[in-house]
Structure formats: structure tokens, C-alpha cells
């Protein structure tokens, strides 16, 4: 049976994640309140941030930035917009 969550990002009930995708308290919060669809949107946003800002996930400063962006994406005012980006 599919696990349903009231997704904070989509603002509606949707299929939840099958497992915790991020460690710690933030990962638990994401697991409890974020849908698979919203997680997929975050992965696309994260990829765009990494590419546009030339971030390295092994760099602690870059990882901190990505975690802050993830928290904003799901639980804050939304992810940062990349200046000059125009979706195709």
C-alpha cells in the first residue's frame, strides 16, 4: 500500500517517499511532509543549482548552501531563483 502524506510543497495529499532520503532531523521532517513528486522537483532544482553555481557536494560550504536551499524549497519561502535562467 502506498504511503500518503500531506505535502507541504504541493499543498495537497500525495504519494509519500518510500524511505528517508536525507539523514537526521531534516531527513525525518522531509520523509513525514514531502511527496515523491516534490522530492523529484527538488532534485531537479538542486541539479540546476549545482550546475549554475558550479557547486561541489564534497565542499562543506557548498553542502551547507544546498541544505539551506532545500529547507527553503520545502519549508520556507521557496528556492532561490537563478539570475538570468529561462526554462526551455
Buried (B, 14 or more C-beta within 10 A) or exposed (E): EEEEBEBBBBEEEBEBBEEBBBEEEBBEBBBEBBBBEBBEBBEEBBEBBBEEEEBEEEEEEBEEBBEEBBBEBBBEEEBBEEEEEEEE
